[in-house]
Amino acid sequence: MTQETLHFFRFKGSPRETSSDAQKMEGAFICAWVDHSEQAIAEQIARDGISERDWDVVEVEEVASLSRYEFVHDPERKGILPRFNSDGFALTFFCWPRADAEFHEG
């Protein structure tokens, strides 16, 4: 059900040892936008989505509510709208590498 108010969360996360990201990534800031009227349920939806990607939430960094209009009309969010519209939530991971990870340009 479409809500007038959306919830935004920014989590600090880390990949589980079983994650394909664990070899190269130490952590991430994970932004979540959730289309649910209740903040506690919206947070659980976000946490479940993060868990399904084989990551753990380390801490909650930010929580905010925003209007649907504000969200839909922000040009910086255009890329996540299709996922958001189909799933009712969207996640974006901003990862940083492990200090001991080796990256090869190619």
Residue pairs with C-beta under 8 A, 6 or more apart in sequence:
2 35
2 68
3 35
3 36
3 37
3 68
4 67
4 68
5 37
5 65
5 66
5 67
5 68
6 33
6 34
6 35
6 42
6 65
6 66
6 67
6 68
6 71
7 33
7 34
7 36
7 39
7 42
7 43
7 46
7 63
7 64
7 65
8 31
8 32
8 33
8 34
8 62
8 63
8 64
8 65
8 66
9 31
9 32
9 34
9 42
9 43
9 46
9 60
9 62
9 63
10 29
10 30
10 31
10 32
10 60
10 61
10 62
11 29
11 30
11 32
11 46
11 47
11 50
11 57
11 58
11 59
11 60
11 61
12 27
12 28
12 29
12 30
12 57
12 58
12 59
12 61
13 27
13 28
13 29
13 30
13 50
13 55
13 56
13 57
13 58
13 93
14 26
14 27
14 28
14 55
14 56
14 58
15 21
15 22
15 25
15 27
15 28
15 54
15 55
15 56
16 22
16 54
16 55
16 56
18 54
19 53
19 54
19 55
20 54
21 54
21 55
21 95
23 98
23 101
24 97
24 98
24 101
24 103
25 95
25 96
25 97
25 98
25 101
26 96
26 97
26 98
26 99
26 101
27 58
27 95
27 96
28 55
28 93
28 94
28 95
28 96
29 61
29 93
29 94
30 50
30 55
30 57
30 91
30 92
30 93
30 94
31 91
31 92
31 94
32 46
32 49
32 50
32 89
32 90
32 91
32 92
33 71
33 77
33 80
33 84
33 89
33 90
34 42
34 43
34 45
34 46
34 88
34 89
35 42
35 84
35 88
35 89
36 42
36 45
36 88
39 63
39 65
42 89
43 60
43 63
45 88
45 89
46 89
46 91
47 57
49 89
49 91
50 56
50 57
50 91
53 91
53 93
55 93
71 77
71 84
72 81
80 90
80 92
81 90
83 89
83 90
84 90
97 103
